[in-house]
Amino acid sequence: MRPNPRHDPHRLDVADAAAQAVELQGRWPLAELPRLAADHPTDAPALAGDVAWSAHAHTRQGTGGAPEVWLQLSAQAAVLRTCQRCLQPLALPLAVDRKLRFVPGEDAAAALDADSDDDVLALEPQLDLLQLVEDELLLALPLVPRHEACPEPLPHRAGTESVEAAAHPFASLAALKPGSGRH
């Protein structure tokens, strides 16, 4: 049996899928999400793994009588990043679970998104779920990736000041103070 082309995850007609309460799921190699794979550490093992995803399109009865178009999107992946504290590779598990409402037009989406707790997107004739999943996983990344506890001690710079001098950075100025006897 051939899959319905309207339910192709790369060209999904969200309104049609919602009217039919379509559920889709699958796996994509992490390498197919180039923006998510872009910050893979160069000294880490080759990029591997999959992004597992599922999407459930459905309608809800709206307050104005017209049905609202919704998409429940879930995705899980594990990516490698560079820890910003120790500069070693860091495995980050990512998980996304979003409820997205679709409305006709960018203006309506912007107006509703500002006034609503729900995520609101403009309804397009075709939606690429791969790009949407990638967008959501990118938003789930921490701003500063770092280990809870780095696996190796942090390196110290050679020639750094002693701990005592670092604790009192203006101690040498005391000698210049009048009455200190040290001029």
MARRO-506079 format. One record per atom (N, C-alpha, C): residue in three letters; residue number from 1; x, y, z. Coordinates in pm, whole numbers, plus 50000, padded with zeros to 5 digits. Example, Ala and Ser with C-alpha at 12.3 -4.5 7.8 and 13.67 -1.06 7.14 Angstrom:
ALA|1|51319|49431|50780
ALA|1|51230|49550|50780
ALA|1|51320|49670|50780
SER|2|51285|49775|50708
SER|2|51367|49894|50714
SER|2|51290|50003|50787
This chain:
MET|1|50084|49883|50000
MET|1|50000|50000|50000
MET|1|50089|50124|50000
ARG|2|50065|50216|49910
ARG|2|50145|50338|49901
ARG|2|50099|50437|50007
PRO|3|50196|50507|50071
PRO|3|50155|50607|50169
PRO|3|50087|50724|50101
ASN|4|49998|50788|50174
ASN|4|49927|50903|50122
ASN|4|50025|51018|50104
PRO|5|50040|51073|49983
PRO|5|50139|51179|49963
PRO|5|50106|51306|50043
ARG|6|49981|51326|50080
ARG|6|49946|51441|50163
ARG|6|50003|51428|50303
HIS|7|50041|51307|50341
HIS|7|50094|51283|50475
HIS|7|50244|51259|50472
ASP|8|50310|51308|50368
ASP|8|50455|51303|50359
ASP|8|50511|51401|50463
PRO|9|50597|51356|50556
PRO|9|50646|51446|50660
PRO|9|50727|51564|50607
HIS|10|50775|51555|50484
HIS|10|50851|51667|50426
HIS|10|50760|51768|50356
ARG|11|50636|51730|50330
ARG|11|50540|51818|50262
ARG|11|50400|51795|50321
LEU|12|50388|51812|50451
LEU|12|50264|51779|50520
LEU|12|50161|51891|50507
ASP|13|50043|51854|50463
ASP|13|49928|51945|50463
ASP|13|49867|51932|50602
VAL|14|49901|52024|50691
VAL|14|49862|52014|50831
VAL|14|49711|52021|50848
ALA|15|49644|52109|50774
ALA|15|49498|52122|50786
ALA|15|49429|51991|50748
ASP|16|49472|51929|50638
ASP|16|49414|51802|50594
ASP|16|49446|51692|50694
ALA|17|49570|51689|50742
ALA|17|49610|51587|50839
ALA|17|49531|51603|50969
ALA|18|49505|51727|51012
ALA|18|49428|51751|51134
ALA|18|49283|51707|51116
ALA|19|49227|51734|50999
ALA|19|49088|51695|50972
ALA|19|49072|51543|50978
GLN|20|49179|51470|50945
GLN|20|49176|51324|50946
GLN|20|49239|51264|51072
ALA|21|49282|51350|51166
ALA|21|49347|51305|51290
ALA|21|49463|51210|51261
VAL|22|49552|51255|51175
VAL|22|49666|51173|51132
VAL|22|49775|51170|51238
GLU|23|49830|51050|51258
GLU|23|49946|51033|51346
GLU|23|50061|50983|51261
LEU|24|50175|51049|51274
LEU|24|50295|51011|51202
LEU|24|50408|50992|51302
GLN|25|50501|50906|51268
GLN|25|50620|50888|51351
GLN|25|50731|50833|51266
GLY|26|50853|50850|51315
GLY|26|50966|50800|51239
GLY|26|51097|50833|51305
ARG|27|51203|50807|51229
ARG|27|51340|50834|51274
ARG|27|51415|50895|51158
TRP|28|51495|50995|51187
TRP|28|51583|51055|51088
TRP|28|51725|51050|51142
PRO|29|51822|51018|51056
PRO|29|51961|51025|51101
PRO|29|51995|51169|51142
LEU|30|52068|51183|51248
LEU|30|52106|51315|51299
LEU|30|52177|51397|51191
ALA|31|52248|51331|51102
ALA|31|52320|51400|50995
ALA|31|52225|51471|50898
GLU|32|52097|51433|50895
GLU|32|52000|51499|50806
GLU|32|51948|51631|50864
LEU|33|51990|51664|50985
LEU|33|51951|51791|51048
LEU|33|52078|51876|51059
PRO|34|52118|51942|50951
PRO|34|52250|52006|50944
PRO|34|52272|52117|51047
ARG|35|52169|52192|51082
ARG|35|52189|52299|51181
ARG|35|52213|52240|51320
LEU|36|52147|52129|51351
LEU|36|52166|52064|51480
LEU|36|52302|51995|51485
ALA|37|52348|51944|51371
ALA|37|52475|51874|51364
ALA|37|52594|51969|51350
ALA|38|52568|52096|51324
ALA|38|52675|52191|51292
ALA|38|52775|52210|51405
ASP|39|52735|52205|51529
ASP|39|52826|52231|51641
ASP|39|52884|52103|51701
HIS|40|52882|51996|51625
HIS|40|52940|51870|51672
HIS|40|53090|51892|51692
PRO|41|53145|51858|51810
PRO|41|53288|51881|51835
PRO|41|53376|51807|51732
THR|42|53478|51875|51686
THR|42|53566|51817|51584
THR|42|53650|51703|51640
ASP|43|53680|51706|51771
ASP|43|53762|51600|51830
ASP|43|53679|51485|51887
ALA|44|53549|51486|51862
ALA|44|53459|51381|51911
ALA|44|53442|51275|51804
PRO|45|53390|51158|51842
PRO|45|53362|51054|51742
PRO|45|53267|51107|51634
ALA|46|53265|51040|51522
ALA|46|53181|51082|51410
ALA|46|53035|51093|51452
LEU|47|52965|51184|51386
LEU|47|52824|51208|51414
LEU|47|52745|51079|51391
ALA|48|52669|51039|51491
ALA|48|52590|50917|51480
ALA|48|52460|50938|51558
GLY|49|52370|50847|51540
GLY|49|52245|50854|51614
GLY|49|52130|50900|51528
ASP|50|52012|50886|51584
ASP|50|51889|50921|51515
ASP|50|51810|51020|51599
VAL|51|51719|51086|51530
VAL|51|51619|51168|51595
VAL|51|51488|51092|51583
ALA|52|51432|51053|51696
ALA|52|51301|50986|51698
ALA|52|51195|51094|51713
TRP|53|51090|51086|51635
TRP|53|50987|51189|51637
TRP|53|50849|51128|51618
SER|54|50750|51203|51665
SER|54|50610|51167|51638
SER|54|50529|51295|51629
ALA|55|50425|51290|51549
ALA|55|50338|51406|51530
ALA|55|50194|51357|51522
HIS|56|50107|51425|51594
HIS|56|49965|51393|51591
HIS|56|49891|51521|51555
ALA|57|49834|51524|51435
ALA|57|49755|51639|51390
ALA|57|49609|51615|51426
HIS|58|49543|51716|51477
HIS|58|49403|51702|51515
HIS|58|49337|51840|51518
THR|59|49206|51839|51529
THR|59|49131|51964|51541
THR|59|49066|51970|51678
ARG|60|49042|52092|51722
ARG|60|48966|52118|51844
ARG|60|48858|52219|51809
GLN|61|48750|52208|51878
GLN|61|48643|52305|51856
GLN|61|48685|52439|51913
GLY|62|48687|52541|51829
GLY|62|48728|52674|51872
GLY|62|48613|52752|51932
THR|63|48645|52864|51994
THR|63|48542|52947|52056
THR|63|48455|53017|51952
GLY|64|48507|53041|51832
GLY|64|48430|53108|51728
GLY|64|48350|53011|51643
GLY|65|48349|52884|51675
GLY|65|48273|52785|51600
GLY|65|48356|52708|51499
ALA|66|48459|52771|51443
ALA|66|48544|52701|51346
ALA|66|48643|52612|51420
PRO|67|48670|52494|51366
PRO|67|48767|52407|51432
PRO|67|48909|52465|51423
GLU|68|48986|52448|51531
GLU|68|49125|52491|51535
GLU|68|49214|52375|51494
VAL|69|49320|52406|51423
VAL|69|49415|52306|51375
VAL|69|49532|52300|51473
TRP|70|49559|52179|51524
TRP|70|49666|52158|51623
TRP|70|49759|52046|51578
LEU|71|49883|52055|51624
LEU|71|49983|51951|51599
LEU|71|50057|51926|51729
GLN|72|50049|51803|51778
GLN|72|50126|51760|51895
GLN|72|50255|51700|51842
LEU|73|50368|51762|51875
LEU|73|50498|51720|51822
LEU|73|50589|51676|51935
SER|74|50649|51558|51920
SER|74|50747|51507|52017
SER|74|50871|51464|51941
ALA|75|50987|51488|52002
ALA|75|51113|51446|51939
ALA|75|51217|51423|52048
GLN|76|51303|51325|52023
GLN|76|51412|51294|52115
GLN|76|51539|51271|52033
ALA|77|51650|51320|52086
ALA|77|51780|51300|52022
ALA|77|51888|51318|52127
ALA|78|52007|51274|52093
ALA|78|52125|51298|52177
ALA|78|52231|51358|52085
VAL|79|52284|51472|52125
VAL|79|52386|51540|52045
VAL|79|52511|51560|52130
LEU|80|52622|51578|52062
LEU|80|52747|51610|52131
LEU|80|52776|51758|52112
ARG|81|52818|51821|52219
ARG|81|52861|51960|52217
ARG|81|52992|51970|52293
THR|82|53053|52084|52294
THR|82|53175|52108|52369
THR|82|53138|52176|52500
CYS|83|53180|52117|52611
CYS|83|53156|52176|52742
CYS|83|53230|52310|52747
GLN|84|53162|52415|52786
GLN|84|53223|52547|52788
GLN|84|53310|52571|52911
ARG|85|53313|52473|53001
ARG|85|53398|52485|53119
ARG|85|53529|52410|53098
CYS|86|53523|52283|53056
CYS|86|53645|52203|53043
CYS|86|53687|52180|52898
LEU|87|53604|52221|52802
LEU|87|53630|52209|52658
LEU|87|53639|52065|52610
GLN|88|53577|51972|52683
GLN|88|53570|51832|52643
GLN|88|53433|51804|52581
PRO|89|53420|51697|52501
PRO|89|53289|51663|52445
PRO|89|53187|51634|52556
LEU|90|53065|51672|52529
LEU|90|52955|51658|52625
LEU|90|52834|51601|52552
ALA|91|52782|51489|52600
ALA|91|52661|51430|52542
ALA|91|52539|51498|52604
LEU|92|52452|51551|52518
LEU|92|52332|51619|52565
LEU|92|52208|51546|52515
PRO|93|52128|51489|52604
PRO|93|52000|51434|52561
PRO|93|51901|51549|52543
LEU|94|51828|51547|52434
LEU|94|51729|51650|52405
LEU|94|51592|51585|52392
ALA|95|51492|51648|52447
ALA|95|51355|51599|52435
ALA|95|51263|51720|52418
VAL|96|51171|51707|52325
VAL|96|51076|51814|52294
VAL|96|50937|51754|52295
ASP|97|50844|51826|52355
ASP|97|50703|51788|52352
ASP|97|50624|51918|52340
ARG|98|50577|51950|52221
ARG|98|50511|52078|52194
ARG|98|50371|52059|52139
LYS|99|50284|52152|52176
LYS|99|50151|52161|52118
LYS|99|50151|52290|52036
LEU|100|50132|52276|51907
LEU|100|50136|52390|51816
LEU|100|49999|52413|51755
ARG|101|49955|52536|51759
ARG|101|49828|52573|51696
ARG|101|49860|52642|51564
PHE|102|49786|52609|51461
PHE|102|49806|52669|51329
PHE|102|49686|52757|51294
VAL|103|49716|52877|51247
VAL|103|49612|52972|51207
VAL|103|49647|53026|51069
PRO|104|49546|53072|50994
PRO|104|49573|53125|50860
PRO|104|49647|53259|50869
GLY|105|49762|53268|50807
GLY|105|49834|53394|50793
GLY|105|49931|53427|50904
GLU|106|50039|53494|50865
GLU|106|50143|53536|50959
GLU|106|50092|53640|51059
ASP|107|50007|53732|51012
ASP|107|49956|53837|51100
ASP|107|49872|53778|51213
ALA|108|49784|53685|51179
ALA|108|49701|53620|51281
ALA|108|49788|53540|51378
ALA|109|49890|53473|51324
ALA|109|49980|53395|51410
ALA|109|50055|53485|51507
ALA|110|50106|53598|51457
ALA|110|50180|53691|51543
ALA|110|50089|53749|51651
ALA|111|49968|53787|51615
ALA|111|49874|53845|51712
ALA|111|49835|53744|51819
LEU|112|49803|53622|51778
LEU|112|49763|53519|51876
LEU|112|49881|53473|51960
ASP|113|49999|53464|51900
ASP|113|50117|53418|51973
ASP|113|50152|53514|52086
ALA|114|50132|53644|52062
ALA|114|50162|53744|52164
ALA|114|50064|53737|52282
ASP|115|49940|53697|52256
ASP|115|49836|53696|52359
ASP|115|49809|53558|52417
SER|116|49879|53456|52372
SER|116|49847|53319|52411
SER|116|49966|53249|52473
ASP|117|49937|53155|52560
ASP|117|50043|53070|52617
ASP|117|50082|52960|52519
ASP|118|49998|52935|52420
ASP|118|50025|52831|52321
ASP|118|50120|52882|52214
ASP|119|50193|52790|52153
ASP|119|50276|52824|52038
ASP|119|50186|52831|51916
VAL|120|50191|52940|51843
VAL|120|50103|52961|51728
VAL|120|50190|52983|51605
LEU|121|50158|52909|51499
LEU|121|50229|52921|51372
LEU|121|50130|52948|51260
ALA|122|50180|53009|51154
ALA|122|50097|53033|51035
ALA|122|50077|52901|50961
LEU|123|49957|52878|50918
LEU|123|49923|52757|50842
LEU|123|49970|52774|50698
GLU|124|50061|52690|50658
GLU|124|50115|52691|50521
GLU|124|50056|52573|50444
PRO|125|50057|52579|50310
PRO|125|50005|52466|50232
PRO|125|50083|52337|50257
GLN|126|50215|52352|50283
GLN|126|50298|52235|50310
GLN|126|50396|52268|50422
LEU|127|50410|52177|50516
LEU|127|50501|52192|50628
LEU|127|50605|52083|50622
ASP|128|50731|52120|50638
ASP|128|50839|52021|50645
ASP|128|50862|51989|50792
LEU|129|50815|51872|50835
LEU|129|50830|51833|50975
LEU|129|50976|51821|51016
LEU|130|51063|51783|50922
LEU|130|51205|51773|50952
LEU|130|51258|51908|51000
GLN|131|51225|52015|50930
GLN|131|51270|52148|50970
GLN|131|51207|52190|51103
LEU|132|51080|52159|51122
LEU|132|51014|52194|51247
LEU|132|51076|52120|51364
VAL|133|51103|51991|51347
VAL|133|51168|51913|51452
VAL|133|51306|51970|51482
GLU|134|51381|52004|51377
GLU|134|51514|52061|51397
GLU|134|51505|52194|51472
ASP|135|51411|52279|51435
ASP|135|51391|52407|51504
ASP|135|51365|52384|51653
GLU|136|51275|52294|51683
GLU|136|51238|52269|51823
GLU|136|51354|52210|51903
LEU|137|51433|52121|51842
LEU|137|51548|52065|51913
LEU|137|51656|52171|51935
LEU|138|51673|52261|51839
LEU|138|51769|52370|51857
LEU|138|51727|52460|51974
LEU|139|51598|52485|51985
LEU|139|51548|52566|52096
LEU|139|51566|52495|52231
ALA|140|51574|52363|52230
ALA|140|51590|52286|52354
ALA|140|51735|52280|52402
LEU|141|51829|52322|52317
LEU|141|51969|52320|52357
LEU|141|51996|52423|52467
PRO|142|52083|52391|52561
PRO|142|52119|52492|52662
PRO|142|52202|52603|52598
LEU|143|52191|52724|52650
LEU|143|52270|52834|52597
LEU|143|52419|52813|52619
VAL|144|52455|52758|52734
VAL|144|52594|52732|52767
VAL|144|52606|52584|52804
PRO|145|52641|52500|52709
PRO|145|52653|52357|52742
PRO|145|52772|52331|52833
ARG|146|52747|52258|52942
ARG|146|52857|52223|53032
ARG|146|52817|52102|53115
HIS|147|52919|52028|53156
HIS|147|52899|51912|53244
HIS|147|52850|51960|53380
GLU|148|52774|51876|53448
GLU|148|52740|51904|53588
GLU|148|52868|51905|53670
ALA|149|52951|51805|53646
ALA|149|53084|51796|53706
ALA|149|53177|51749|53595
CYS|150|53273|51831|53560
CYS|150|53363|51797|53449
CYS|150|53442|51671|53482
PRO|151|53465|51583|53381
PRO|151|53530|51454|53405
PRO|151|53678|51467|53442
GLU|152|53742|51575|53405
GLU|152|53884|51595|53436
GLU|152|53898|51729|53506
PRO|153|54003|51741|53591
PRO|153|54025|51871|53655
PRO|153|54050|51978|53550
LEU|154|54006|52099|53579
LEU|154|54026|52208|53485
LEU|154|54174|52246|53482
PRO|155|54228|52272|53363
PRO|155|54370|52311|53355
PRO|155|54390|52451|53413
HIS|156|54505|52473|53474
HIS|156|54541|52604|53526
HIS|156|54647|52664|53435
ARG|157|54641|52793|53418
ARG|157|54739|52860|53334
ARG|157|54872|52867|53407
ALA|158|54979|52847|53333
ALA|158|55113|52859|53391
ALA|158|55141|53006|53420
GLY|159|55210|53032|53533
GLY|159|55248|53169|53567
GLY|159|55137|53250|53628
THR|160|55031|53186|53676
THR|160|54924|53263|53739
THR|160|54969|53305|53877
GLU|161|54909|53410|53927
GLU|161|54944|53462|54059
GLU|161|54906|53363|54167
SER|162|54967|53378|54281
SER|162|54934|53289|54392
SER|162|54792|53314|54437
VAL|163|54739|53220|54513
VAL|163|54602|53232|54562
VAL|163|54591|53352|54654
GLU|164|54696|53378|54735
GLU|164|54693|53492|54827
GLU|164|54687|53624|54751
ALA|165|54766|53637|54646
ALA|165|54765|53760|54567
ALA|165|54632|53775|54494
ALA|166|54578|53664|54448
ALA|166|54450|53670|54378
ALA|166|54338|53711|54474
ALA|167|54351|53671|54600
ALA|167|54249|53706|54698
ALA|167|54255|53854|54734
HIS|168|54373|53917|54722
HIS|168|54393|54058|54756
HIS|168|54456|54132|54639
PRO|169|54379|54162|54535
PRO|169|54439|54222|54416
PRO|169|54496|54361|54438
PHE|170|54453|54433|54542
PHE|170|54504|54568|54566
PHE|170|54602|54573|54684
ALA|171|54652|54458|54727
ALA|171|54744|54453|54841
ALA|171|54870|54534|54815
SER|172|54918|54536|54694
SER|172|55040|54611|54664
SER|172|55019|54761|54676
LEU|173|54898|54809|54666
LEU|173|54870|54951|54680
LEU|173|54882|54998|54825
ALA|174|54873|54908|54920
ALA|174|54885|54944|55061
ALA|174|55021|55005|55089
ALA|175|55122|54963|55019
ALA|175|55256|55016|55040
ALA|175|55265|55163|54999
LEU|176|55181|55209|54913
LEU|176|55184|55347|54868
LEU|176|55107|55442|54958
LYS|177|55035|55387|55052
LYS|177|54952|55465|55143
LYS|177|55040|55549|55236
PRO|178|55007|55677|55256
PRO|178|55087|55758|55348
PRO|178|55087|55696|55489
GLY|179|55201|55697|55552
GLY|179|55214|55644|55687
GLY|179|55241|55495|55690
SER|180|55252|55430|55574
SER|180|55281|55287|55576
SER|180|55427|55261|55593
GLY|181|55512|55364|55577
GLY|181|55655|55346|55594
GLY|181|55722|55278|55477
ARG|182|55654|55253|55372
ARG|182|55712|55184|55255
ARG|182|55699|55274|55133
HIS|183|55787|55356|55103
HIS|183|55778|55439|54983
HIS|183|55885|55405|54889
